[in-house]
């Protein structure tokens, strides 16, 4: 039976995701991909089209999983603000986990990709916008539920709060990539979580 029909496509995509997340797009060679996926070039191209196609599928997979993890936390809390605070607190555990990189794969890709990879960069921008939109929706839900203090204040508008939270998440994850005490990352996450909780009407 041909090798291409034997390999598990999702398993290959999972492996590629971890590889790109760890090394980045440019530092990942075709040889790296062949070795990690245990596939020959022809099989890789038949399954994913190109290195760029494989990378973009890996980005989609990463974003889907990230949103799914967030939705599980959001669904477990009645309060949108409590849910967002819980989401941030679990990010404080980044240095306690075995992951390819503690930095966000989308943020890493945004900084790495240039004009030659415009299609992939556009996808990164779209996926990041989707994450920001989810944060924005959570704050809008909090406003509609009467949770937000002074909801007419410009800084408390869901758009600005969602944008700010995404910037804080990206910064937290970048900080977690540094060598250092994991307790510091926990403290930073706790500070951000408490800032979210402080938005609640007392």
C-alpha positions, 0 to 999 in steps of 0.5 A: 500500500502506498506510504501516503495512504498509510500515514495519519493526516491529523497526526502529521498535522499535529507533529507539524504544528509542534515543529513550526511552533518550536522552530518557526517557519523559516528555521524549519527545513523540508528535512525537518518536516520529512524527519518529524512527519516520517514522510517523503517530500512527494507524500508531504506535497500530496497531502498538504500542497507545500511547506506554506500550505502545511504551515497555514493548516498548522496555524488553523489547527493551533487557533482552533485548539486555543479557542476551544480551550478558552470556550471550555473555561468560558462555559464553566462560569456564569460570569463572563468576567470570572471566566476571563479571569480564570482563563488568564490564571490558567495561562499563568501555568505556562512554565509548568507545562511541556509545550513546544514554546510558551509564546503564542504561535500566532504572535511568533509568526506575526513577528517572523513572517514578511512580504514573501509569506504574505498569505500566511501573514494574512492568515495570522492576522485573521486568526489573531483578529478572531481571538480578539473578537472572542475577548471583545464578545466576552466583555460585551456579554459582561456589559449586557449582564450589568457586570461592568462598572462605568460601562460608558467610560471609553476605556471600558468599552468592549472593543478597547478591553478586548484589544487590551486583553489580547495585548496582555495575553501576548505579552504574558506568553512572551514573558513566559518564554524567558528563563526564570522563576515560574512563580513570576509568571503566576504573579503576572497572570494573577495581576491581570486576572485581578484587573479584570475582576476589578471591572465588576460593579461592586 
